[in-house]
Amino acid sequence: SGIVEVLDKFQLWGSIKVIISDTTTVNTGSRNRVVIQLQREFERKNIEPFQFISCQHHVLDTILKQTMNEILNERVSKSPELHYKFIENLQKNYENLKSSFKQGEQIRKVKTNKWRDDMDFLFDLVQSYRYMKVNGSFPVLNFKSLPSLHNARWNSRAIYALLAFILTESDNNQLRLICDFIASTWSHIWFSDMQYSEHDLKNLEQAITSTSAMKTLKR
């Protein structure tokens, strides 16, 4: 109602061509949510409807969550179940695992990037994992503080998954599958400039194994 009031007051209905929002239920739910109600107002006023674009990072978050749920056979998405078993182990033993980790010998050349805080940590871990896939061992790693866990930012689980695989020297094939997914097309799109690329989306489609994740991508 607040948005409608502003558009009415300044006669802006004909100026709205695109609406972009995150994918929370209050915005994009199927019944009586903000975007749906605005679409109805456009129809009622006989104005050409706007184009809706969902935040691509939120979409990628959802795809990651659904992929991890399927691979781990754990469906965690609502409080208090916001993390997986391997995350609990990492949180309890992070300092000990870091101190016992045998550092690599090679210093990986890091390209300057624009990411900060935990996103910079994720970027570095992804590049190190890719380095390991090519060279057979990890480079020198800079371990930072563990990120907070929140349902709206599932990308933090990507950091935990990569760390768990690296620090536990795990033979866990499930973690390997998750890390392969994270470090390939998923992170490539995440850290891109988010320009539309049919090639990238086709690669992501081929990488997805979860039925629910595929539905999210197509929707």
C-alpha positions, 0 to 999 in steps of 0.5 A: 500500500505504501508503494501504491501511495507513492506511485499514485502521488507522483503519477509514476505508474507509466514510468515503472518498467522493471521491478527487482527484489530478493526472493523472500515470500513477502515479495514473491510468494504466489498469493497476495505478495508485494510483486503479485499485488503490484501486477494486479494494480498494473492490470487494473489500470490497463498499464503495460506490466513491468518486467520482474527480475529476482535477485540472482544471488538469492536464486543461487543461494536457494539452488545451493541449499537444495543441492546440499540438502539432496546430496547430504540427505538432510533437509535443513532450511528453517530455524533452529535447523540451519546447519548440517552435521559437518558444520557442527563438527567444524564449529567445535574443532575449527581452531584445532583443525587449523593448527594441525593442518599441514600448509601447502608449499606453493603460494597461489597468485591471487588476482585483485578482486572487489569482494569483502569479508566472508565473500572474499573468504569464499572467493579465496577458498574456491580458487584454492579448491580449483588449484587443488583439482589441477595440482593435486594439493592445496596452496598456502591457505589463509584461514579467516573467522567462520561466517555467521549462519543465516537462512537468508544467506546460504552461501555461508554454507559454501565456506563451511563445506570447503573448509570441512573438506580441506581441514578434515582431509575427508574421503567423504564423497558427499562433501567432495560432490558439494565442493565440486558443485560450489567451485565450478559453475555455481561460484563462476556465476556468483562472482561474475558481474551477473550479466545474462549468459545463456552459456553459463546458465546451460552449464549450471543446468547440467551441473544441477542434480537436485530436482527441486534446484532445477525447478528453482532455476527454471522458475 
